[in-house]
């Protein structure tokens, strides 16, 4: 394992088990038996470490959604499965405590949220275009509809809203929201 990964792994352990408030560069260095200057070589400050932990967890969710959206199947199935994957990722974040650090980082760095959701929107737009090309869907503005779908799923993906939701119903809520949205996107049968 390389040094940067070891540092990030230890920072993540601290954030998830003790809370991001307890993360200190000196603590990471001490636990890894290295100088704090070595940690600073990879991360310029504590905030950069916290952001790296949040980015790691956001990347896990992105990978899950991207994998589902690029899988074989109808556009409708892939979109519903992506909503479920997103909800399941949020549940995993709630269980391991990552949702707190992700929410904090996104509130302090809105440009990160913009970049994160732009990637989701691009993947969803591609599926919408495929669905329209196949005749399954009738979407005239795939990028705009993709952004609307993300907005509709805010109760599932927004850290504050997902935490407030009943965890037992988060996946069902994702399915219901996507089903409602897809009702308006399905091409009329001829």
N, C-alpha and C positions, 0 to 999 in steps of 0.2 A: 504494500500500500504506500502511495506517495505521501509526502508530508502534508500537503494541502488537504488531502482527503482525511488524513488522520486528525488534523486540527478541526475540520468541519464535522467529522463524526463525533468528536468529544464535545464540541459546542452544541451539537444537536442533542446529545445525551443529557447535557446540563439543562438545556431549554425544555426538553420534554419531561424530565424527571423532577427538576427543581424550579422551573419557571425562567422566563427570559430575564427577569429582574436579577437573578443570581449569576448570570453569565458575566464573567470577567476574563479578560485576556490572560491575566496572571494565573487564574485558576486553571484555564485550559493548558497553559504552559506547564504548570506544576504537575498536573495529572498526566501529562505526556512526557514528563521529565525532560523538558527542553527550556531554553531561555524564552522569556516573553518577546525578546527581539526577533526570535525566529517566527513567532506567530505573526508579528507585525510585518514580516517580510511578505506574508501571503494575504493578510487582512489588515488594512491600514488603521482600523479602530474596532471597537466593540460593536458599533452599529453595523459595520460591514459584515461581521460574523453573524449577527442576528438576521440581516437581510439574506445572507447566503443560506441559512437554515430555512427561511421562509421560501426562498426561490427553489430550494431542493424539493420541498413539499408541494409547491405549485407545479413543478415539473413532473412530479409523479402523477398528479391529477391530469395534467395535459397529455401525458403519454397514454394514460388509460382512455381518455376521450378520443384522442387521435387514432389509437389502435381500433377502437370500435367503429369510428366513422370510416376508416379505410378497409374494414372487413367486408367480405362478400355479403350480399343480401340486398333487400330493397332499401330505397332511401328512407322510407318510413320506419322500417325496422332498425336501421342504423341510427337514425335520429333518436328514437325511443331508447335504444340501448345506450346511446351516449348520455342521455339525461339520467338514466339509471346509474351508469358508471360515475357520473359526476356526483350524484347523491351518495353512492357508496364510498367514494373518496372523501366526501365531507364527513360522513359517519366515522370513517377511519381516523380522520384528523381530530374529530371530537374525542374519540376514545384515547388517542395518544397525546392529546393536548396541543398538537401543532396548530389547530385553528386559532388559538390565541395569538401566537407569534405572527401568523399569516395576516390576521386582521389588523394587528398593530402596524406591521410593515406596510400593508396596503393603504392604511389611513395616513401614514407619513410619507408615502411615495406613490401618489396617484398615477404617475407615469408608468409605474410597474404594472398596475392594474390595467391600464390602457393597452399596454403591450401584450399582456396576458390574454385579455379578451379579444384583442385583434387577431391573435393566432386562432382562437376558438372560432371566431366569426369566419375566418378564411376557410377553415376546414368544413364548417357547416355549410357555407355558401357553395363549396365544391359539391357536396352531397345534394344540395338543392338543385344545382345545375344538372347533375346526373339524373336526378329524379324527374326533372322537367324534360330533359332530352329523351328519356325512356317513355314519357307519357304518363308516368305515375303521378307526378305533381304538376301543378300549374302555378309557377312562380315567375313573376316578371322582373323582380329585383332581388336576386339571390343574396346580395350583400346586405341590403336593407332588411330583408326577412331574417337573415342570420342574426343580425344585431337585435331584432325584435324578439327572436326566440331566446337569446341570451337574457334579455331583459325579463321576459316572461318566466324564466327559470331562476330569477334572483332569489326566490324563497329557498331554492335548493343550493345555489352556489355562493351567495353573499355570506361571508363569515358570520356577521351578526344575526342575519335572518335564519340561517341554517341552524345556528345554536339555539335560537328561540323556538324552533320547530320541534315537534314531538319526534324524537329519533326513530321511534317505531314506525312512523308514517312518512319519513322523508323519501324513501324510495317510491312508495305508493303515490306521494304527492308529485314526484318527478314524472312518473308515468302518466298521471292524470293531466298535468299541465301540458305535456307533449302531445297526448292524445287530443286534447282540446285544440291545440295549435294546428296539428296535422289535419283536423277536420276541415279547416279553412284552406289548406294547401293542396289537398287531394284533387287531382284533375277530374272533371266530370266524366262519367262513363258515357260512351256514345253508343 
